[in-house]
Amino acid sequence: MTSKHLDNFFFNLKRYIVTKKNGFYILPYVGNSPEVMIKSLSGIPYNTHEPENNIISTDNPFTKGTFQYQKIEEGLWLVFNDLYIKKNISYKKLQDPKFPSDYYSLSFRMDSKDNDSQIIDGHQLKKNKGLLCKPKAKAINFFYKTSKTRSLIIFFTGEWLEKNIHNEADSFYNSIRYFIESEKESLYIPHFFSNTNKINEEIVAIFTKEKESANKNKLELKIKTLELLQYFLFKISLEEKKKMTPFTEVLFQYIYQPFPGIDFLAKELGISPSKLKVDFKKETGMPIFQYFREKQMVLAKQMLKDDETLLIKNVSYNFGYENVSKFSEAFKKYHGHLPSERKCYS
């Protein structure tokens, strides 16, 4: 038997083996793409696949519930999970080397209350929190016994993103370009979905109305999915956007990366650097870099305050700091205490 055949044999064996570690049952699945994931889940014992209704139902020793999916268009999928957890479990994503892995995922928790569920790099994905993951991200999820969990996940390829968004909404690429080009696998954004509850509820209502509902309402699902992504593109709540000037709006496009520089921002706005510095200070009352750093530190503290499981290292990376000590120094300069001094959070 060749080395390649042996690799395939052991991979196919590994995808069906349930192990236990630190009190959690590790349930593997193959997640290169939505298509591969569906095929993987439909082949697991206790799972029942209804391809005509785009539903995989399960009632096994570990979980009970449904996995529903809809291919919106080429390169864009929507998935809705609704599960009751019977035992402490952890889903572990595997990558099948026979298939490409080119899908980004945007996850959003829909639970009625926050459950203890940890996802990727120490980020805890709570209600109204978003998590953007690159292809091949090492997704490891933890769910606790007797918990109930609902989640919406939008899958899209880089090609779909380039074709449908890049030319019309450069602000999206500006805001996450640093993440895309970095070595980070995931980006945790605590405020993405503060204004999307109505859209989310409408999407869930379509999935849960009846088995055939998602297929019957595919066009409506597409509209709602694109509407949900529209909020994701700009990240700032509608109320906050109303307060923004053209100067601050451009600056906020780069909030999750290092300061882009005055010359660069001036070019984006089509004015001279000297005029930008004068007009920005006149508009906000402070220099550009000071304003940028302040907004980063406010967001950083809010992230750490909202989720005590977050690692300071991950938050610092989230804002473009490769050096945690420099992030801590900037944090202390603005807030008067180190990010590790949680008792100081009010």
PyMOL commands that set and color helices and strands:
alter all, ss='L'
color gray80, all
select helices_A, chain A and resi 3-14+34-42+158-166+170-181+197-209+213-216+218-234+238-243+246-252+262-269+273-284+288-306+312-318+324-335+342-344
alter helices_A, ss='H'
color red, helices_A
select strands_A, chain A and resi 19-21+24-30+47-50+55-59+63-73+76-85+89-94+103-109+118-119+123-124+130-133+140-143+148-157+186-189
alter strands_A, ss='S'
color yellow, strands_A
deselect
rebuild
show_as cartoon
